[in-house]
């Protein structure tokens, strides 16, 4: 089986391989299948064996389709392991044989070829097979059904296996592949839309559950991407979805339930659905009841030592710390962990309540009240579903519910002590959904008393014997903490007692949640916590601090050797500990210094800053910035390492994918700069060179990263103006634009101190950007620092004196009237 430049199969080899394939697939063959397989494996050692398989698949028309397909499937499997080691000539031969088969007359051959094409693209990329794109386009543009179907089959498999390759830049192509194919595919669909919809409705009551599920999925996709096509059919579609929302197959019903989310996201008129609400709302509520065979039913699991099971409620974690973010991603109100019909129905009810508000209450509340009043152990699932429904509508229907809030909360509080764990856990969650409104009523005596009952009820449930209830209670309490903030101060001691008891009691899974509750408490009332308890808080913090250190150390070992560590690596555990340490740093302030001094936190934190998981690095840099604020001296020995690693986060081709890491790293550099001052000079220009491109491409990046980049650049300029000012003309304009978008605070003050320091060192560097600098100065509502206010006045007056012969007036005339009015406070 020698390979030549113009490869051709030898007849003997061709016949032998076909014989083996025929014996391999023939059910009547008496040959030993294992021996046949061994022979085929031996032949695969020949460099051109896969060429024979490609030839048989593509050209052996005298052989049966089954033999040709078997050759193709064996080729697919071989390519997965051998493709990259094959000679380029053999790779090219196989690809050249595949392309004509995209439009093969037999659909089994087309399907097999599509599978192999996807594997080759996975292994060699689109750039290594540009001829494929042209072949697919030619097939799609033809009027031949076989060619069109073959191309779409191959594309569907590429989309399923490696969708990213179609939406990536490809050297040699003017546009991304997706932009080449999508218009053609959409055009084909649009032209045939009437027939397509007719086909979907014909299949809508198919006896196969899988078919009914796919019909629902198709309608969901259509209403997301082209809702106008479905508008004429909405009444029929609503009727159908209501019907299949009650399908006996949960997967079908779940897909139908997704339709209500998709409908509102499509921004179609809400009024279309209003008349269907009296029928839809009871269906959703019915689907929120636990099924008898639901694996989540764990009434008897009262022992905290029992093994973990899938949770019904998603643990509420405050998002990993992101400095400067105004809109952090927050899943606090997401009641799901594993998505299913019950949870999808609750989420749909949430959406309906936010769209229609109190209009759904006349239909919903009688059903809820009936289920809540159902007595007896056999009706507990109805009561639980009713409590879940109350939580789902807590925000959307609050206007109608608010007059009855006191009675609702009074009804929910005793359910925290219900005999059924799932009622206790859902009651925790529903109370957390009302927490904002519960806190709002603290000013009234009855409201204060009710808040105290909710607080103590949740603390009691934090110490529940059931893991799921612990989890729900901690999550609910963390939400209540955020809403109540300083209102918690009078009860801090008893709160800490309960959290510390949980800290000693909880096992691995729920330990993360109590960490979150402690961290949120430190965030919410950190200063009051320290002030109120003094040494008592430090005493509370010490075991928490040490356990976080121990966990991080164990996890870092587990990442290398889980056997030696005695634990499996869990990056979420590391993130949770890092965030909790940040909360302690904020709560204790400089009081954390003694704890840091006695630990190896610095070196462990350095390792976390280099972790390959972006969320670990994100939290690590947040902690680095917090420690830089309160105890920078303990970072001193590894300062250059921290700065070097942080700078690398700003200079990565994947910046958009790791923007939260870059954001926190940027903020940490600024905090270190303010504390370390001249000691950061060796890395100043490295960081500046990373920050300038970020500021120049602000429209493409996260707002928080732009703000932190502007602040950090200003802090570096303040600390080392002699290094930064010679380059200021290259970044003044985008920097000043970014500064003008930042709200008044101490960090903005630092940035403007850097601006003033640079202008003093190099006044000519800002001349070409003077208008932008004036706008940045005018962005202040008030500079509270008298010293900085005077420095800004000096800068403006200095330029006014420098720019004679009308140049200053020309600059002022380019400014908007409100800007000029604000500058008048600086007496220019």
N, C-alpha and C positions, 0 to 999 in steps of 0.2 A: 504494500500500500504506500508507495512512494509519492511524495508531493511534487508537482511541477508547477511552473508559472501559470499555464493554462490548464487548470486541473480537470481531469476526466476520470471517471470511475473505471476500474478494471472489472470485467464481467464476472470473473470468479468471485471477487470480493463482494460485489453487488448481490450476486445470487446467494452467497453464504449468509450474508446479513439478513436478507429477506427471508430465507429459510428459518433462521433462528427466531426472527420476529413472529413469523407465522406460527411456529411451535409454541412460542411464549404466550400468545393471545388465544390460541385455539383451545376451547374447553374439552375437545375430544382427543387432544394429543396425549399420547402415552409417554412422551419424553419427560425426563426429570427436569422440572422447571428451575430448580436451583442450579443444576448443571448448565442449563441454557443461560441463565443469568450470569454465571461465572464466565462462560465463554464470551458473552457480550462485554463484560467488564475487562476481560483480557484484550479484546479487540480495541477497547477504548484507549489502550496505551499507544496505539498507532496515531501519529499526528493528524492524519486525514480521516480518521474514523467518523468524526462529526460531519465532515464533508459528505460522506456516504449517506448519513442519516438525512442531511438536508436534501440531497439529490433524490432519495427515495420519497421523501415527503412531497417534493415539488414536481418531480418528473416521472415517477414510476407509475404512469397511467395504466400500464398493463396489470398492475397489482391491485389488490382490493383496497378500498378506502381504509379498512381496519388496519392493514399492515402499514399503510402510509401514515396514518394517524399515530400508530405505535412508534414509528420512527421519529415522528415529530415530538412526541412526549418524552422519549428517551433523549432526544437532542436537547430539549428544554432543561432536563435535569442535569445533563452533562455540562451545559453551558454555565450553569450556576457555579460550578466549581472550577471549570477549566477555561472559561472564556478569556480571562485576563492573561493567561499564560500561553494562549494560542498565538501562532504566527499571524502577523497582519494580513498575509495573503489568504490564509484560511478563514480568518474573521470576515474578510471582504467577500470571499466566495459564498459563505453562508448567508450573509446579508443580501447579496445579489440574487440568491435563489428564493429568498423569502418574499421580496417585494412583489414579483409577479403573481404570487399566490394570494395576495390580499383579496383579489377578486375571483378566486377559484370557484368553479361551478358548484362544488360540494360544500355545504355549510360546515361540515365537520372539519374539513381541511382549513377553511377560512378561520374557524374558531381556534384551531391548534396554532395556526400561523400567528394569530393575534396574541396568543399567550406567549409565544417565543419572542415576538417583537417587543413585548413589554419587558421580558427578561433581559434582552440585549440592551434596551434603553436604560434599564436599571444599572447594568454593569458598565456600559460604555458612554452613557449620556447622549443627549440629543446632538451635541456638538460633534460627536464622533460618527454621526450617521445623518447628515443633512439630507441625503437622498431620500430618507424615509419621509421627511416632511413633504417634499414635492410629490412623492408617490401617494401619500394620503390625500393631499389637496386634489390631485388628478382624479383619484377615485371618488371623492366627494362631489366634484364638479361634473362627473360623468352622469349619464342617464341610465347607466347599467345598475340594476338593483343589487347584483352580487358584489360589484365593486363598492357601491355606497355602503352596503351592510358590512362588508369586510373592513372598510376603513373605520366605520363607527365602532365595530367590535374591538379593533386594536386600540382605538382612542379610549374606549371605556375602560379597558384593562390597564392602560397607562394611567388614566385618571384614578383608578382604584388603587394601584400599586405605588405610584410615584407622582402624585398630582403636582408637586412643586416644580417638576422639570418643565411643565408646560407654561408656568407663570414665572419664568426666570429669563434673564438676558442670555442670549446664545451668541458667541462670537461668530461673525459671518452673516448674521441675520439682522435686518433693519428693525424688526419688532419681535416681541415675544411670541412663541408659538401659539399661546392662547388667543392672541389677537388675530392670528391667521385662521384658526379653526372655529372659534366661537360664532362669528357672524354667519358662517356657512351652516353650522348646526342649527342656529336659531332660525335662519331663513327656512331651512327644511321643515322645522317644526311649525313655524308660523304659516307656511303655505298649506300645511296639512292639519291645521289646528282643529277645524270642524270635525274631520274624520277622527282625529286623536281623542277629542272630547267625547264623541259618540262611542268610540271604543271603550273609554273609561266607564261611561255610564252602563254600557252593556255588561261590563265585568263587575259592576258594583255589588251584585248579589251572588257572585260566584261561590260555589260550595267550598272552594279552597280558602282557608283562613289566610294563607300566605298571599293569595291573589288579592283578597279584600284589603289586606294591610298595604300592599303596594299601590292599590287604587287610591287609598287615603293619602299615602305618601306623595303620590303624583299630584293630587289636588293641593296638598300643602305647599309643594314646590311651586306650582303654577301661581298660587295666590301670593306667594312671596315675590316672584320675579316678574310676572305679567298678570296682575289682578284684573286688568281690563278684559281679558279673555273670558273670565268667569263671571263678570258682572251680570250678563244677561241670564245666567243660570243660577243666581245666588239662592233664590227661594228653594229650588230643587236641591241645591247643594246643602243648605241648612237642614232640610228635611232628612237628607241622606246621612249627614253627620250626626244628627240627633239619634237616628236609628242605629248606626254602627257604634255610637258612643256607649250603647248598651249591649254590644256584641258579646257573645259568650266566651270568645277568645280575648284574653286581656291585651295581647299585643295589638290586635285590631282596634280594640276600644282605645288603647293608648294613642295609637296613630291618629284616630279620629279626634281625640281630645286635644291633640296638638294643633288641630285646625283652628280652634278659637284663639290661640295665641297668634298664629300666623295671620288670621283675619285682621286683628287690630294692628299688628305691625305693618300690614299693607296699607294702613291709613284709608281704608274704605269707609264710607259713611256709617257711623254707628247706628243711625236710625234704622238701617236695614234689618238689624238684629233685634230691635227692641221688642217686637211682637212675639218673638220666640223665647224671650227670657222666662216667662212662667213655666215653660216646658224644659228649658235648658238647665236652670238653677237646680231643680230637684234631681235631675240626672247627675249633675256634678256632685251634689251632696251624697247621693246614693253611692257613687263610685269612691267616695272618701272613706267608706266603712271598710274595715279590715275584712278580707275574705277568710273563710274558715280554714283554708289551707295555707294562709300566709305564714311564711317562715318567721316573720317578725313577732308572732304571738308568743310571748315569753312570760306569761302571767306568773309562773312558778319560780322564775329566776330571781330570787330575793337574796341570793348569796353572792357577795361581791367577788368571791374567789372563783366563780364559775367562768368558763372560757368566754372570750369575746364573741359576739355575733354581729351581724350587720345591723347598723343603727337605723332607726327610723328618722331621727332628727339629725340634721347636719350640725356638727359642733360649731359654735360661733367663735371664730378666732378674729381678733382685730388684725387688720391687714399688716403685713410686714412693714416695718417703719420706713416711710418714704418722706424725706425732709423737703418741705416746700410744696407738697402736693395739696391742692385745694380739693381735688376730687379723687381720693384714693379709691381703688376698687374695694368694695365692701360686700361681703356675702352674708351680712348679719341676718337678713330677713329671709334667706333661702332656707326653706324647711326640708330640703331634700338631701339625701346622700346618694342612694341608689334610685335612679329615676324609675317610677312606675306609675300605674294608672291612678292610684290614690293620691300621689303627690302632684302629678300633672293636673288632676282635677282641682286640688286645692289651689294650685298656682293659677289655673284658669279662673277660679272664683275670685282670687285676688285681682286679676286683670279686670274682670267684669266690674268689681266694686270700684276700681279706680276710674273706669270709663263711665259707668252709669251712676255711681255714687249711691245715694239713698233710694234710688228708684228700684233697686233689687230687694230692699228690705221687706216690703209687703209680701213678696213671694217667699223669701228666705226665712224670715224670723219665725213664722208659725211652724215651719218644719224644724228649725233649730230648737225652739221651745218644746215641741213635742218630744224630740229625741232626748233633750236634757231632763225632761220630767219622767222619762221611762225608768221604772224602778226594777230592781232585781239584778242578780249577777248576770243573767243571760242577756241583758240589754246593755252591758257595759260598752260594747263596740259602738252602739248608736250614740251613747253619751260622749264617747271619745271623739267621734266624727263631728259632733255638734261643737265641741270645744275647739277642734281644729278649724272648723268653718268660722267661728267667731274670730280666731286669730287671723284667718285669711282676709277678712273684711275689715280688720281693725283700722287700717289707714284710709281705705277708699270710702268707707261709710261712716267715718268718725263724726260727721256733722249730725247724722241721725242717731248715732249711738251715744254721743257725748252726754245728752241729758240723762241717760240711764247708766252712765259709766260707773257710778258708785255701786249700783245694784249688780252690774255685771262683775265688777271686781270682787264684791262681797260674795257672789256666787262662786267665783273661781278659787278664792283663797282656801275654802275647805277641801276642794278637790286636790290640793297639794298633798293632802293626807289620805287620799283614796286608797283602797286596798289593791287596786290594779295599777301596776307600775306604769303602763302606757297612758293611763289617765293622769297620773302624777306628772309624767314627763311632758305631755302635750299641754297641761295646765301651766307648767313653767314657761313654755314657749309662748303661749297665748298671752300670758301676763306681760312677757317682755315686749310683745307687739303693742301693748297699751302703755308701756312704761313712760313714754314722753308725756302722755296726758295725765298719768298718775302723779308724776313729779310736778306738773303744772298746778295741781290742786293742793300742793303742800301748804300754801299760804292760808288755807282754811283749816280750822280745827279738825273737822271730819276728814279732810283730805290728808292732813298730817298723820292722823291715827291710821288711816288706811294704808298710807305709804309704809308706816312702821310694820304693819301686819304683813304686807307683801315682802318687805325686806327680810323680816324674821322668818317668814314662810320659805323663801328661797334659800336662806342660809341653812335652815333645817334640812331642806332637801339636798343641799350640797353634801350632807353627811348621810344621805340615803344608803341603804345596803345594796341597791340595784344600780349597776353601772350606767344604764341608759338614763335613769333619773338623775344621777350625779352629773352626767354630761349635759343634760338639758338645763339643770339648775345652774350650773356654772356658766353656761352660755347666756342664760336669761339674766343672771346676776351681773355679768360683765356688761350687758346692754343697759341694765338699770344703773350701773356705776357711771357710765358715760353720760346718761341723762341727768343723774342727780348731782354728780361732781361734788362741790363743796357741801351740799346738803348731807353728805355722808359723814362729815366731820364729827358730829356728836356721837356716832355709833362706831367709830373706827376701832375701838378696842375689841368690841364683841365681833366685829367683822373679821379682824385679824385672828381672833381666837378660832373662829370657824374655818378660816382658810388654812391656818396652820394645822388644824386637826385633819383637814382634807389632805393637806400636803403629806402628812405622815401615813394616811390611810390608803390613798389612791394607788392603784397599780399603773402600769406603764401607759396604757392608752389614755386614760382620763387624767393622768398627771399633767399632760400638756394643757388640758383645759383649765385646771386650777392655776397653772402658771399664767395662763392668759388672764384669768380673773385678777391675780395678784398684779400683773403688769398693767392692766387697765386701771386698777385702783391707784397704782403709783402715778400713772398718767393723769388721772382725774383729780386726785387730791394729794399729789406728791409733797408739795410744800407744807400743806396743812398736816399731812401725815407725820412728817418729820418734826414740825413744830409742836403738834399735839402730844406725840409720844416720846420725843427726844431720844434718849438712850434706849427707850423701849422699842422704838422702830429699828434702831441699829441692831438690837438684840434679836428682833424678829427677822431682820434682813440677813443676818449672818448665816443661818442654816440654809436659807433659800439661795443665797449667793454661792455657798460652798457646794450645794447639791448641783447647781447649774454648772459650776466648774467641773465637777466630777462627771456629769453626764456628757459634756462636750468632750472631755478627755477620753471617756469610754467610746464615744461615737467616732472620734478620730482614729482610735485604735481599731474599732470594728470595721472601718472602711478599708483597712489594710488586712486585718486578720480577725474575722468575726469569732473564730474559735477561741483565740487568745483573749479577746475582749469579753467573751461570754454573752454577746448580744449581737443582733443584726443591726447594720447601719440604717439609720432613719434620719434623713436630712431635715424633716419637719421638726423633729425633736431638737436638733441643733438650732434651727431658726427660732423656735419657741424660747429656748434658753437665752439666746443672744438678745431677743426682744425683751425678755424679762430683766436681763442685766441692764439694758438701756433704761427700762423703767425705774429700776433701783438707783441708777446713776442720777436720773432726774429727781427722784424722790429724796435721796440722801444728800445730793449735792456733794460738797467736799467731804461729807461724812463717809463716803464710800472709799476714801483714800486708804484707810487702814486695811480694809478688806482686800483691795487690789494689791497693796504692798505685800500682803502675806500669801499671795497666790501666784500661780504661773499664768494668769489671765493674759498678760501681754503676749507671750509666745503662742498661746493657743489662738488668740485673736488674729495674730499674723497668719497662722495657718488657715483660719477661716476666710481671711481676705483673699487667699489664693485658691480657695475651693473651686472645683469645677462646676458646682451648682450655683446658678446665678442668684437664687433666692437666699442662699447662705451668705454669699458675698454682699448682697444688698443689706441684710441685717448686720453683718459684721462691720461694714463701713458706717452704718448708723451708730453702732456702739462705739466705734473709734471716735467719731465726732463728739459723742456725749462724754467720753472719757477725756478727750482733749479739752473740753470746757471745764471739767471739775478736778482732774488730777493729771495734768499733762506731764508732770515730772516723771511719772512711772512709765511713760511711753518713750522717754528720752533715749534710752539705750538702743532702741530699734527704730528711731524716728526716720532715718533715711530709707529703711526698708519699707515702712508704712507708706511714705510719700511716693516711693518708686512704684509700688504695687498699685496705689490709688491712681497715679498718673496713667498707668497702662490701661485702666478701665475707660479712660477718655479717648484713647487712641486705638480703637479697634474697628475693623471693617463691619462688625456686627453691632454697632452702636445702637441702632434702632431696636434690635432684639433685646438688648440688655440696658435699656435706657434707665431703668430704676437703679441698677447697680451704679451706672455712671453718675446718676444724680446724687446718690449718697456719698460716693467717693469724692465727687467734686465738693460737696458740702464739708466733708471731713477735712479735705486739704485746706479749705478756708479756715476752719476752726483751729487746725494745727498751726497755720500761718500766724494767726492772731496771738497764739500763746508762745510759739517757738521763736517768732520774729526772725532775726537774721540767720538763725540756724537752718532755715529752709532755703537759703539763697542758692545752694548748688542745683536745686531742681526747679527753681522759679521759671526759667525760660522754657524748660521742657513742658511744664504745665501750661504756660501761656500759649505756646504753639499748638497745644491741644484744644484750648478753649476758644481761640480765635475762629477756627473753622465751624465750631458749634454755633457761635454767635452769628456768623455769616450765613448760616443755613437754618435760621430760627424757624422759618415757616414749615420746615420738614420735621421738626423735633418737638418733644414734649415741653410744655410751658415751664414746668418746674426745673427741668434741666437748663433751660435758657436763663431763668432767674438765678439759679445757683451758680451758673457759669459767670454771669455778670458780677455777682457778689464776690465770688472767689477771685476773679480777676482784679477787682477793686481792692480786696484785702492784700493780695500779693503786691499790688502797686503801692499800697500804704506801707507795707513792711519793707519793700525793696524798690523804692521809686527810681533809684539810679540804674537798676537793671531793666525795668519795664518801660520807663519813659522814652528811651531812644526809639522804641518801636510803636509808639502810640498812634501815629498817623495811619498805621495799617489796620487798626481795629476801633478807632474812636467812634465812627459813625454807627456800626451795629451795636457796639457796647452801650452807647448813650441811648439808642432806641430801646434796648433791653432794660436799662436802668429806669427809663421813664415808665415802664410797665409794672414796677415793683411797688408794693404798698409800703407805707411808712413803717419802719421798725429799726431796731438797732443794727441789724445786718445791712440794711440800706445805708445807714450812717457810716458803717465801716467802708462800704464801697465808695462813698463820696469823699471820705478822707483820702482814699487812694487816688481819686480823681484830682483832688486839690494838690496832693503831693506830687503827682506827675506833672501837672501844669506848672507848678513852681520849678520843677527840675527841667522842663522842656516846654516852655510856653508856645513855641512855634508849632509843636506837634499837633495841637488841637485847632489851629487856625482854620483849616479846611473843613472842619466839622463843628464850627462854633455854633451854628444854628441848632444842630442836634444836641449839643451840650446845654444850650439855653433851655431847650424843651425838657431835657432830663431834669435840670434844676427846678423848672416850673412844675414838675410832676409832684413835688412835695406839697402836702397840705400844710405841714408845719415841721420845721427842723427844731426838735426840742433841745438838742445840744447847742447851747449858746456858742461854745467854741467852734463847732462845725459851721454854724450859721455865719459867724464872723469870717471864717476861712472862705466860704462860698462868696461872701460879699467882696473879699479881697481879690478873688479870681475874676469876678465880673468887672470890678473897677480896674484891675490890671489890664484886661483886654480893651476896656473903653479908652484907657490912656494910650495903649499901644496902637490902636487902630484910629489914626487921625485921618483927616482929609475925607470925611464922610463915610469911611469904611464901616465904622460902628453903626451909623444910622442905616446903612444899607443892610447890615445884618439884622437890625431890629425890624426893618420893613418886611423882611422875609418871614417874620414870626406871626402867628395867628394872634388876634386881639386878646383872647383869654391868657395866652402865654405871656404876652407883654404885661398884662395886668398883674399876673403873679410875680413877675420879675421886679415889679415896682417895690415890693417889700424889701428888696435888697438894695434899694436906693440907686438904681441905674436907669 
